[in-house]
Amino acid sequence: MNVIESNGSRGLVVIGLGPGEKLLESIREVVKSCDIRDGAVISGVGTLKRCHMHYVNTSGFPPENRFYAVEEPLEIGSISGLIADYEPHLHIAVGCRDQRTYVGHLEDESVVLYLAEVLIMRLDDMGLRREMDPRYDVALLKGRS
């Protein structure tokens, strides 16, 4: 894994991953090691040999999630989301050779095939956090109080 940091006012961090590295686990490692309390994943591209994700399976409350894995060569069309209080909430869109597209919430155990490149923009002045809303049993995003 290669990590390149910018020293600009908002600061950027680029993550370059190679074969066999775990995508979400590596992003979490960089978030911790680079002290990215709050941020936005604004770009993510590459290839995966396994993508583990979930999607919402119902429209009622509490939400029901369905977890699944796609295990074949995949192109990453995009990775995006927010980091709040050091915790990434990322969604991913991947496609495979049969021209199927899969979209969902990125989960652990997604494995890089050849490479993956992720760009994070720091938003450390935002004071982001997720708080459980008991009405819906969903953790909703909040800013500094």
Backbone torsions as a table, in degrees:
resi	resn	phi	psi	omega
1	MET	NA	136.6	174.6
2	ASN	-116.9	136.6	179.6
3	VAL	-126.7	127.0	-179.8
4	ILE	-123.3	122.9	-178.3
5	GLU	-107.9	142.2	171.7
6	SER	-94.4	155.4	176.8
7	ASN	-108.2	17.2	179.7
8	GLY	-65.6	174.3	-176.0
9	SER	-60.1	-39.2	176.4
10	ARG	-94.7	-25.6	177.2
11	GLY	68.9	136.7	177.1
12	LEU	-123.1	146.9	175.6
13	VAL	-128.6	126.8	176.9
14	VAL	-108.4	132.7	178.2
15	ILE	-114.1	126.7	175.0
16	GLY	-114.7	118.0	-177.9
17	LEU	-110.7	150.5	-179.4
18	GLY	-116.3	-176.7	-175.6
19	PRO	-52.8	132.7	174.7
20	GLY	85.6	-10.2	179.8
21	GLU	-76.4	148.9	-179.2
22	LYS	-89.1	128.1	-170.1
23	LEU	-67.0	-63.1	-175.3
24	LEU	-67.2	-39.6	179.0
25	GLU	-62.0	-38.7	177.8
26	SER	-67.2	-40.7	177.5
27	ILE	-61.4	-44.4	177.8
28	ARG	-60.4	-40.6	179.3
29	GLU	-61.2	-43.5	179.9
30	VAL	-68.7	-40.6	177.6
31	VAL	-55.6	-43.4	-179.9
32	LYS	-72.1	-49.1	-174.4
33	SER	-69.2	-28.6	178.9
34	CYS	-97.5	6.1	177.7
35	ASP	52.7	54.1	177.5
36	ILE	-95.5	91.9	-178.7
37	ARG	-66.8	-49.3	179.0
38	ASP	-131.2	142.2	179.6
39	GLY	-168.5	175.9	177.0
40	ALA	-128.2	127.2	171.2
41	VAL	-82.8	110.4	-171.6
42	ILE	-105.2	-7.6	176.3
43	SER	-159.0	141.5	174.3
44	GLY	-155.9	124.6	179.7
45	VAL	-140.0	165.9	175.9
46	GLY	143.6	-154.5	-179.9
47	THR	-135.3	148.8	177.3
48	LEU	-129.1	150.6	170.2
49	LYS	-101.9	-14.8	175.6
50	ARG	-149.5	129.5	175.7
51	CYS	-124.0	119.6	178.5
52	HIS	-106.9	127.6	-177.0
53	MET	-150.9	174.5	171.0
54	HIS	-139.1	160.9	175.5
55	TYR	-136.5	160.4	178.4
56	VAL	-77.2	130.8	-173.3
57	ASN	-106.1	-7.4	-178.4
58	THR	-137.4	167.6	175.5
59	SER	-111.1	5.0	178.1
60	GLY	-95.9	-179.2	179.1
61	PHE	-118.0	143.4	-6.9
62	PRO	-69.5	158.4	-179.5
63	PRO	-63.2	146.0	173.9
64	GLU	-110.7	126.4	-179.1
65	ASN	-102.6	143.9	173.3
66	ARG	-114.6	122.9	-178.6
67	PHE	-97.6	142.3	177.7
68	TYR	-157.3	163.0	178.1
69	ALA	-130.6	140.9	172.8
70	VAL	-109.5	121.6	-175.4
71	GLU	-119.4	81.7	175.4
72	GLU	-164.7	168.5	179.5
73	PRO	-59.5	126.9	-175.9
74	LEU	-129.8	141.8	170.3
75	GLU	-97.2	132.0	175.6
76	ILE	-83.0	117.6	175.9
77	GLY	-81.5	-36.9	176.7
78	SER	-167.4	152.4	167.7
79	ILE	-132.3	130.1	177.9
80	SER	-152.1	161.1	177.7
81	GLY	154.6	-169.8	-177.2
82	LEU	-119.4	154.5	170.6
83	ILE	-114.1	121.0	179.8
84	ALA	-126.1	123.0	-179.6
85	ASP	52.2	46.1	176.5
86	TYR	73.8	5.7	-177.9
87	GLU	-112.9	115.7	178.5
88	PRO	-72.5	139.7	169.0
89	HIS	-124.7	99.1	-169.5
90	LEU	-121.0	143.3	172.7
91	HIS	-115.4	153.1	-175.2
92	ILE	-137.0	145.0	171.7
93	ALA	-122.5	124.3	179.8
94	VAL	-129.6	153.0	177.1
95	GLY	-132.1	154.0	179.0
96	CYS	-126.2	176.6	-170.4
97	ARG	-60.1	-24.6	178.3
98	ASP	-83.4	9.3	177.5
99	GLN	68.9	21.5	171.2
100	ARG	-83.2	146.6	177.4
101	THR	-119.6	137.9	177.6
102	TYR	-123.4	135.4	-178.9
103	VAL	-133.8	138.0	177.5
104	GLY	-178.0	-174.4	178.1
105	HIS	-80.9	121.7	-177.7
106	LEU	-65.8	133.4	179.1
107	GLU	-119.8	166.3	174.7
108	ASP	-58.2	161.2	176.9
109	GLU	74.9	21.2	168.7
110	SER	-88.1	127.9	-168.9
111	VAL	-118.1	131.3	-179.9
112	VAL	-68.2	136.1	175.4
113	LEU	-85.1	-67.3	179.5
114	TYR	-109.5	-51.5	179.9
115	LEU	-160.0	160.2	170.4
116	ALA	-146.2	141.5	-179.9
117	GLU	-130.9	127.0	-174.6
118	VAL	-128.9	134.6	178.6
119	LEU	-114.0	124.3	178.9
120	ILE	-115.2	131.7	172.7
121	MET	-103.6	126.7	178.7
122	ARG	-69.3	140.7	175.0
123	LEU	-134.9	43.9	-169.6
124	ASP	-64.1	-13.3	179.5
125	ASP	-90.0	5.3	-173.1
126	MET	-86.6	-26.3	-177.8
127	GLY	62.5	41.6	-176.7
128	LEU	-74.2	148.1	174.8
129	ARG	-159.7	161.2	175.1
130	ARG	-113.9	129.8	179.8
131	GLU	-121.7	136.7	179.8
132	MET	-67.4	127.6	174.3
133	ASP	-97.3	109.6	-174.6
134	PRO	-64.2	-21.4	178.6
135	ARG	-65.8	-33.3	-173.7
136	TYR	-117.6	-10.1	-175.1
137	ASP	59.0	42.7	-179.7
138	VAL	-132.0	137.3	175.9
139	ALA	-82.9	113.4	-177.5
140	LEU	-101.5	148.8	-177.1
141	LEU	-75.2	134.9	176.3
142	LYS	-130.6	155.3	175.7
143	GLY	-104.5	-173.7	-178.9
144	ARG	-61.0	146.1	-176.5
145	SER	-84.8	NA	NA
